[in-house]
Amino acid sequence: MRRGKAICAGADINTRDLEFKATPLAAAVRSWCEEKDPKQAEHRRRMVEFLLKRGAATNLPGDEPWATPLAWATRHGHDGIVELLEQHGAT
């Protein structure tokens, strides 16, 4: 299985990218929210679950309140994503 190979090898799951300062979880949630194809949306959902199961933080110090994974899912009306994030401690 190739998914998450770097994470399984010990990469920091909460590292932020340089351009948007987003974590892998934030990027995965945004991608899931924007996906129109149901089959691709299912792949995106599984990536979010993969990251959460491996300890991805739903909130980090310095997060802008409008840019958290939970805020993104809420703003786009994705109740399933909101519920999943809240189950993993998102506030």
C-alpha positions in Angstrom: 0.0 0.0 0.0 1.5 3.3 -1.1 -0.9 5.6 0.7 0.8 7.4 3.5 4.2 5.8 2.9 6.1 8.9 4.2 3.9 9.0 7.3 4.3 5.3 8.0 8.1 5.9 7.7 8.0 8.5 10.4 7.3 11.9 8.7 5.7 14.5 10.8 2.0 14.2 10.1 1.3 17.8 11.1 4.0 19.5 9.0 2.6 22.6 7.3 3.2 23.3 3.6 5.1 26.5 2.7 2.5 28.2 0.5 -0.7 27.9 2.5 0.6 26.7 5.9 -1.8 23.8 5.7 -1.3 20.4 7.2 -1.9 17.2 5.2 -5.3 16.8 7.1 -6.4 20.3 6.1 -5.4 19.7 2.5 -7.3 16.3 2.5 -10.4 17.9 4.0 -10.4 20.7 1.5 -10.0 18.2 -1.3 -12.8 16.1 0.0 -15.1 19.1 0.3 -14.4 20.2 -3.3 -14.7 16.7 -5.0 -17.8 16.3 -7.2 -17.2 12.7 -8.3 -18.6 10.3 -5.7 -15.9 7.7 -6.3 -13.1 10.2 -5.9 -14.9 11.7 -2.8 -14.7 8.2 -1.2 -11.0 8.1 -1.8 -10.6 11.5 -0.2 -12.7 10.4 2.8 -10.5 7.4 3.3 -7.4 9.6 3.2 -8.9 11.9 5.9 -9.6 8.8 8.0 -6.1 7.5 7.4 -4.6 10.7 8.7 -6.9 10.9 11.7 -6.1 7.3 12.7 -2.4 8.1 12.6 -2.8 11.0 14.9 -3.2 14.1 12.7 -4.1 17.1 14.8 -7.5 18.6 14.1 -6.4 21.8 15.7 -2.8 23.2 16.1 -1.5 26.3 17.8 -1.5 29.2 15.4 -4.3 27.9 13.3 -6.4 30.7 11.9 -10.0 30.0 13.0 -11.3 30.3 9.5 -8.8 27.9 8.0 -9.1 24.8 10.2 -10.3 21.5 8.7 -13.5 21.9 10.8 -14.2 25.4 9.6 -13.6 24.4 6.0 -16.1 21.5 6.3 -18.6 23.6 8.2 -18.5 26.4 5.7 -19.1 24.0 2.8 -22.0 22.2 4.6 -20.4 18.8 4.8 -22.0 17.4 7.9 -20.3 14.0 7.5 -16.9 15.6 7.5 -17.8 17.8 10.5 -19.0 14.8 12.5 -15.8 12.8 11.7 -13.6 15.7 12.7 -15.5 16.3 15.9 -15.2 12.6 16.8 -11.5 13.2 16.7 -11.5 16.3 18.9 -11.9 19.2 16.4 -13.2 22.3 18.0 
